[in-house]
């Protein structure tokens, strides 16, 4: 079975539109924070013998709230229209997007993303 976090992070880091926005995805906040970046963590979801139904928290970090919001929209669209084209991905939904500023003061928007993956 493919690790769904690895699959999603790999997709985000290979997507040219996301790269053009100066974003790189990580499984956790890097020690040296870039001005713009994405974190991905699996927060739940059921797994069966044939299917995986992950839920991820996808966080988009940027220099200010407006930029974080705009980038979250771009990332969400790329997930629904690009990630969903991978052969192991049957469906993707961004169920919610909201402002969630970090205690460091860096602007951050979080999306809850669900998917149906064939294992």
N, C-alpha and C positions, 0 to 999 in steps of 0.2 A: 504494500500500500504506500502510495506517495504521501509524504508529509505535506499537508495542505499549506502550512505557513511557507515552507520552502518553495512550493509551486507558485504561490501568490507573489512572494517577494521576487522570485526569479522573473515572473512576468513583468512586474512593475519596473524592474531594473533593465529589462530589454525593450520596453515600449518607447519608441522614438519620441512620441509626443510628450511623455512624462519626462524623458531626459531633456528635451528642449526647454522645459520649465525649470531646469536645474534641480530636479528632485532625484534622490536615491533612496531606496527602501532598505530598512534594517529590521531585525527582530527585536531590537531594544534601542534605547537612546545611545548613540555613540559617545564615547568619552570626550571626543572633540566634536561638539555640535556644529553641524553646518547651519547656515542661515535658513536653508530650506531642506526638509527631508520628510520621509514617511516612516512610520513604524507600523508593524503588523503583528498582532498577537491573536491566536485562537482563543476565544472565550467560551466556547461550548460547541454543541452540536452532536447529533447522533451518528454512529458509524455502524453499518451492517456488513454482512459478508460481501455484498456487491456494490454498495453505495456509501458515500460519506456526505454528510450534511453539515459542513462546518459553519460556525458563526465566528466572524473575526471583528476585532476592533481595529480599524484602519485610521491612523491619526496622521494628519497633514500639518506640518509645522512650518511657519514662515515668519518673515520680518514684522508683519503687522496683521491685524485681524482681517482686513479686507483682502490681503494677498492670500492668507490661509483659507478664507472662504472661497475665493476664486479657484484656488488650486484644488480644494476638496471637490468642487463641481467637476473640474477636469478629470481628476482621478476617478471619481464615481462614474462618469461617462465612459472612460476608457475601460473600467472594469465591466460595465454592462455591455459594451460594444466590441471590446477587444479580447478581454480575458475569456469571455463566454465562447469565443471561437476556438479555444484550445480543445483538442480531441477528448480529453478527459473531463471537460466541464460541460454539464448538461444545462445548467441555468445559474444565473447570478442576479441577486437583488441588493440594492442599497436601501435598507429599510428605514434609516434615519441619518440625518447629518445635523450636527449642532456645534456651537461654539463651546470650547472647553479649555480656557486658558490654563497654561501650566503655572505651577507655583514659582517657576524661575522668571516668569514675566513674558516668556516667549509665547507668541500667538499660536493657537492650535485649534483645529477643527477635527472632530471625530465622526467617523461614519461607522455604522453597524452594517456589516455586509454578510449576507448568507449566500450559500451556493449548494448545488447538487453536483457531486463529483462521482465519476465511475471509478471504482478501485480495481 
